[in-house]
Amino acid sequence: MEILRHTLSAHFAFHCLTDRIWGSNVSSSETKLRLYNCMVVTHLKYACQTWTLSSHINDRLEVAHNCFLRKLKGVEFSSDLIISTADLHKFHLPTVPMAFSLARQIASFIGTMIRTRHPSNSVSAALYMLSRSGFQR
């Protein structure tokens, strides 16, 4: 339910900028990608440090991310030009897959928790949090 809420929030943020930014010929692809990362991806990944990552959650977020990137690039499934997901991330828009981005953000959060000098935040507490929150397949 929470993933659906984040996906809908990102969908709303993306469509609020559709006419002004994504459809504009004035902005470069790099500028559009930066705006996308700031305004849409943040909605997708909000509070991801607390999620239990499963393949189902990764797949749902990856589908939403790829859908937004294809719309940003102007590629539709009905067109003659078919771009694979790997090519989309690698050549057309220099982005990383959502699963990699989520894992990096969760690892950063765990590193922050380990470095915190509060008595309750020991290394064992951080490892316990890691086992509860993360990296399930």
Contact map, one row per residue, 1 for C-alpha under 8 A:
11111000000000000000000000000000000000000000000000000000000000000000000000000000000000000000000000000000000000000000000000000000000000000
11111100000000000000000000000000000000000000000000000000000000000000000000000000000000000000000000000000000000000000000000000000000000000
11111110000000000000000000000000000000000001000000000000100110000000000000000000000000000000000000000000000000000000000000000000000000000
11111111000000000000000000000000000000000000000000000000000000000000000000000000000000000000000000000000000000000000000000000000000000000
11111111100000000000000000000000000000000000000000000000000000000000000000000000000000000000000000000000000000000000000000000000000000000
01111111110000000000000000000000000000000011110000000000000000000000000000000000000000000000000000000000000000000000000000000000000000000
00111111111000000000000000000000000000000011000000000000000010010000000000000000000000000000000000000000000000000000000000000000000000000
00011111111100000000000000000000000000000000000000000000000000000000000000000000000000000000000000000000000000000000000000000000000000000
00001111111110000000000000000000000000000011000000000000000000000000000000000000000000000000000000000000000000000000000000000000000000000
00000111111111000000000000000000000000111111000000000000000000000000000000000000000000000000000000000000000000000000000000000000000000000
00000011111111100000000000000000000000010000000000000000000000000000000000000000000000000000000000000000000000000000000000000000000000000
00000001111111110000000000000000000000000000000000000000000000000000000000000000000000000000000000000000000000000000000000000000000000000
00000000111111111000000000000000000000110010000000000000000000000000000000000000000000000000000000000000000000000000000000000000000000000
00000000011111111100000000000000000100110000000000000000000000000001000000000000000000000000000000000000000000000000000000000000000000000
00000000001111111110000000000000000000000000000000000000000000000000000000000000000000000000000000000000000000000000000000000000000000000
00000000000111111110000000000000000000000000000000000000000000000000000000000000000000000000000000000000000000000000000000000000000000000
00000000000011111111110000000000000000000000000000000000000000000000000000000000000000000000000000000000000000000000000000000000000000000
00000000000001111111111000000000000000000000000000000000000000000000000000000000000000000000000000000000000000000000000000000000000000000
00000000000000111111111100000000000000000000000000000000000000000000000000000000000000000000000000000000000000000000000000000000000000000
00000000000000001111111100000000000000000000000000000000000000000000000000000000000000000000000000000000000000000000000000000000000000000
00000000000000001111111100100001000000000000000000000000000000000000000000000000000000000000000000000000000000000000000000000000000000000
00000000000000001111111100000001000000000000000000000000000000000000000100000000000000000000000000000000000000000000000000000000000000000
00000000000000000111111110000000000000000000000000000000000000000000000000000000000000000000000000000000000000000000000000000000000000000
00000000000000000011111111100000000000000000000000000000000000000000000000000000000000000000000000000000000000000000000000000000000000000
00000000000000000000001111110000000000000000000000000000000000000000000000000000000000000000000000000000000000000000000000000000000000000
00000000000000000000000111110000000000000000000000000000000000000000000000000000000000000000000000000000000000000000000000000000000000000
00000000000000000000100111111011000000000000000000000000000000000000000000000000000000000000000000000000000000000000000000000000000000000
00000000000000000000000011111111000000000000000000000000000000000000000000000000000000000000000000000000000000000000000000000000000000000
00000000000000000000000000111111100000000000000000000000000000000000000000000000000000000000000000000000000000000000000000000000000000000
00000000000000000000000000011111110000000000000000000000000000000000000000000000000000000000000000000000000000000000000000000000000000000
00000000000000000000000000111111111000000000000000000000000000000000000000000000000000000000000000000000000000000000000000000000000000000
00000000000000000000110000111111111100000000000000000000000000000000000100000000000000000000000000000000000000000000000000000000000000000
00000000000000000000000000001111111110000000000000000000000000000000000000000000000000000000100000000000000000000000000000000000000000000
00000000000000000000000000000111111111000000000000000000000000000000000000000000000000000000000000000000000000000000000000000000000000000
00000000000000000000000000000011111111110000000000000000000000000000000000000000000000000000000000000000000000000000000000000000000000000
00000000000001000000000000000001111111111000000000000000000000000000000000000000000000000000000000000000000000000000000000000000000000000
00000000000000000000000000000000111111111100000000000000000000000000000000000000000000000000000000000000000000000000000000000000000000000
00000000000000000000000000000000011111111100000000000000000000000000000000000000000000000000000000000000000000000000000000000000000000000
00000000010011000000000000000000001111111110000000000000000000000000000000000000000000000000000000000000000000000000000000000000000000000
00000000011011000000000000000000001111111111000000000000000000000000000000000000000000000000000000000000000000000000000000000000000000000
00000000010000000000000000000000000111111111100000000000000000001000000000000000000000000000000000000000000000000000000000000000000000000
00000000010000000000000000000000000011111111110000000000000000000000000000000000000000000000000000000000000000000000000000000000000000000
00000110110010000000000000000000000000111111110000000000000000000000000000000000000000000000000000000000000000000000000000000000000000000
00100110110000000000000000000000000000011111110000000000000010000000000000000000000000000000000000000000000000000000000000000000000000000
00000100000000000000000000000000000000001111111100000000000000000000000000000000000000000000000000000100000000000000000000000000000000000
00000100000000000000000000000000000000000111111100000000000000000000000000000000000000000000000000000000000000000000000000000000000000000
00000000000000000000000000000000000000000000111111100000000000000000000000000000000000000000000000000000000000000000000000000000000000000
00000000000000000000000000000000000000000000111111100000000000000000000000000000000000000000000000000100110000000000000000000000000000000
00000000000000000000000000000000000000000000001111100000000000000000000000000000000000000000000000000000110010000000000000000000000010000
00000000000000000000000000000000000000000000001111110000000000000000000000000000000000000000000000000000000000000000000000000000000010000
00000000000000000000000000000000000000000000001111111000000000000000000000000000000000000000000000000000000000000000000000000000000011000
00000000000000000000000000000000000000000000000001111100000000000000000000000000000000000000000000000000000000000000000000000000000111110
00000000000000000000000000000000000000000000000000111110110000000000000000000000000000000000000000000000000000000000000000000000000011111
00000000000000000000000000000000000000000000000000011111110000000000000000000000000000000000000000000000000000000000000000000000000000111
00000000000000000000000000000000000000000000000000001111111000000000000000000000000000000000000000000000000000000000000000000000000000011
00000000000000000000000000000000000000000000000000000111111100000000000000000000000000000000000000000000000000000000000000000000000000000
00100000000000000000000000000000000000000000000000001111111110000000000000000000000000000000000000000000000000000000000000000000000000000
00000000000000000000000000000000000000000000000000001111111111000000000000000000000000000000000001100000000000000000000000000000000000000
00000000000000000000000000000000000000000000000000000011111111100000000000000000000000000000000000000000000000000000000000000000000000000
00100000000000000000000000000000000000000000000000000001111111110000000000000000000000000000000000000000000000000000000000000000000000000
00100010000000000000000000000000000000000001000000000000111111111000000000000000000000000000000001000000000000000000000000000000000000000
00000000000000000000000000000000000000000000000000000000011111111100000000000000000000000000000011100000000000000000000000000000000000000
00000000000000000000000000000000000000000000000000000000001111111110000000000000000000000000000000000000000000000000000000000000000000000
00000010000000000000000000000000000000000000000000000000000111111111000000000000000000000000000000000000000000000000000000000000000000000
00000000000000000000000000000000000000001000000000000000000011111111100000000000000000000000000001000000000000000000000000000000000000000
00000000000000000000000000000000000000000000000000000000000001111111110000000000000010000000000000000000000000000000000000000000000000000
00000000000000000000000000000000000000000000000000000000000000111111111000000000000000000000000000000000000000000000000000000000000000000
00000000000001000000000000000000000000000000000000000000000000011111111100000000000000000000000000000000000000000000000000000000000000000
00000000000000000000000000000000000000000000000000000000000000001111111110000000000000010000100000000000000000000000000000000000000000000
00000000000000000000000000000000000000000000000000000000000000000111111111110000000000010000000000000000000000000000000000000000000000000
00000000000000000000000000000000000000000000000000000000000000000011111111110000000000000000000000000000000000000000000000000000000000000
00000000000000000000010000000001000000000000000000000000000000000001111111100000000000000000000000000000000000000000000000000000000000000
00000000000000000000000000000000000000000000000000000000000000000000111111100000000000000001100000000000000000000000000000000000000000000
00000000000000000000000000000000000000000000000000000000000000000000011111110000000000000000000000000000000000000000000000000000000000000
00000000000000000000000000000000000000000000000000000000000000000000011111111010111000000000000000000000000000000000000000000000000000000
00000000000000000000000000000000000000000000000000000000000000000000011001111110000000000000000000000000000000000000000000000000000000000
00000000000000000000000000000000000000000000000000000000000000000000000000111110010000000000000000000000000000000000000000000000000000000
00000000000000000000000000000000000000000000000000000000000000000000000000011111000000000000000000000000000000000000000000000000000000000
00000000000000000000000000000000000000000000000000000000000000000000000000111111110000000000000000000000000000000000000000000000000000000
00000000000000000000000000000000000000000000000000000000000000000000000000000111110000000000000000000000000000000000000000000000000000000
00000000000000000000000000000000000000000000000000000000000000000000000000100011111000000000000000000000000000000000000000000000000000000
00000000000000000000000000000000000000000000000000000000000000000000000000101011111100000000000000000000000000000000000000000000000000000
00000000000000000000000000000000000000000000000000000000000000000000000000100000111110110000000000000000000000000000000000000000000000000
00000000000000000000000000000000000000000000000000000000000000000000000000000000011111110000000000000000000000000000000000000000000000000
00000000000000000000000000000000000000000000000000000000000000000100000000000000001111111000000000000000000000000000000000000000000000000
00000000000000000000000000000000000000000000000000000000000000000000000000000000000111111100000000000000000000000000000000000000000000000
00000000000000000000000000000000000000000000000000000000000000000000000000000000001111111111000000000000000000000000000000000000000000000
00000000000000000000000000000000000000000000000000000000000000000000110000000000001111111111110000000000000000000000000000000000000000000
00000000000000000000000000000000000000000000000000000000000000000000000000000000000011111111111110000000000000000000000000000000000000000
00000000000000000000000000000000000000000000000000000000000000000000000000000000000001111111111000000000000000000000000000000000000000000
00000000000000000000000000000000000000000000000000000000000000000000000000000000000000111111110000000000000000000000000000000000000000000
00000000000000000000000000000000000000000000000000000000000000000000000010000000000000111111110000000000000000000000000000000000000000000
00000000000000000000000000000000100000000000000000000000000000000000100010000000000000011111111000000000000000000000000000000000000000000
00000000000000000000000000000000000000000000000000000000000000000000000000000000000000011111111100000000000000000000000000000000000000000
00000000000000000000000000000000000000000000000000000000000000000000000000000000000000001100111110000000000000000000000000000000000000000
00000000000000000000000000000000000000000000000000000000000000000000000000000000000000001000011111011000000000000000000000000000000000000
00000000000000000000000000000000000000000000000000000000000001000000000000000000000000001000001111111000000000000000000000000000000000000
00000000000000000000000000000000000000000000000000000000010011001000000000000000000000000000000111111100000000000000000000000000000000000
00000000000000000000000000000000000000000000000000000000010001000000000000000000000000000000000011111110000000000000000000000000000000000
00000000000000000000000000000000000000000000000000000000000000000000000000000000000000000000000111111111000000000000000000000000000000000
00000000000000000000000000000000000000000000000000000000000000000000000000000000000000000000000111111111100000000000000000000000000000000
00000000000000000000000000000000000000000000100100000000000000000000000000000000000000000000000001111111110000000000000000000000000000000
00000000000000000000000000000000000000000000000000000000000000000000000000000000000000000000000000111111111000000000000000000000000000100
00000000000000000000000000000000000000000000000000000000000000000000000000000000000000000000000000011111111100000000000000000000000000000
00000000000000000000000000000000000000000000000110000000000000000000000000000000000000000000000000001111111110000000000000000000000000000
00000000000000000000000000000000000000000000000110000000000000000000000000000000000000000000000000000111111111000000000000000000000000000
00000000000000000000000000000000000000000000000000000000000000000000000000000000000000000000000000000011111111100000000000000000000000000
00000000000000000000000000000000000000000000000000000000000000000000000000000000000000000000000000000001111111110000000000000000000000000
00000000000000000000000000000000000000000000000010000000000000000000000000000000000000000000000000000000111111111000000000000000000000000
00000000000000000000000000000000000000000000000000000000000000000000000000000000000000000000000000000000011111111100000000000100010000000
00000000000000000000000000000000000000000000000000000000000000000000000000000000000000000000000000000000001111111110000000000000000000000
00000000000000000000000000000000000000000000000000000000000000000000000000000000000000000000000000000000000111111111000000000000000000000
00000000000000000000000000000000000000000000000000000000000000000000000000000000000000000000000000000000000011111111000010000100000000000
00000000000000000000000000000000000000000000000000000000000000000000000000000000000000000000000000000000000001111111100011100100000000000
00000000000000000000000000000000000000000000000000000000000000000000000000000000000000000000000000000000000000111111100000000000000000000
00000000000000000000000000000000000000000000000000000000000000000000000000000000000000000000000000000000000000011111110010000000000000000
00000000000000000000000000000000000000000000000000000000000000000000000000000000000000000000000000000000000000000111111010000000000000000
00000000000000000000000000000000000000000000000000000000000000000000000000000000000000000000000000000000000000000001111111000000000000000
00000000000000000000000000000000000000000000000000000000000000000000000000000000000000000000000000000000000000000000111111000000000000000
00000000000000000000000000000000000000000000000000000000000000000000000000000000000000000000000000000000000000000000011111001000000000000
00000000000000000000000000000000000000000000000000000000000000000000000000000000000000000000000000000000000000001101111111111100000000000
00000000000000000000000000000000000000000000000000000000000000000000000000000000000000000000000000000000000000000100011111111100000000000
00000000000000000000000000000000000000000000000000000000000000000000000000000000000000000000000000000000000000000100000011111110000000000
00000000000000000000000000000000000000000000000000000000000000000000000000000000000000000000000000000000000000000000000011111111000000000
00000000000000000000000000000000000000000000000000000000000000000000000000000000000000000000000000000000000000000000000111111111100000000
00000000000000000000000000000000000000000000000000000000000000000000000000000000000000000000000000000000000001001100000011111111110000000
00000000000000000000000000000000000000000000000000000000000000000000000000000000000000000000000000000000000000000000000000111111111000000
00000000000000000000000000000000000000000000000000000000000000000000000000000000000000000000000000000000000000000000000000011111111100000
00000000000000000000000000000000000000000000000000000000000000000000000000000000000000000000000000000000000000000000000000001111111110000
00000000000000000000000000000000000000000000000000000000000000000000000000000000000000000000000000000000000001000000000000000111111111000
00000000000000000000000000000000000000000000000000000000000000000000000000000000000000000000000000000000000000000000000000000011111111000
00000000000000000000000000000000000000000000000000010000000000000000000000000000000000000000000000000000000000000000000000000001111111000
00000000000000000000000000000000000000000000000011111000000000000000000000000000000000000000000000000000000000000000000000000000111111100
00000000000000000000000000000000000000000000000000111000000000000000000000000000000000000000000000000000000000000000000000000000011111110
00000000000000000000000000000000000000000000000000011100000000000000000000000000000000000000000000000010000000000000000000000000000011111
00000000000000000000000000000000000000000000000000011110000000000000000000000000000000000000000000000000000000000000000000000000000001111
00000000000000000000000000000000000000000000000000001110000000000000000000000000000000000000000000000000000000000000000000000000000000111
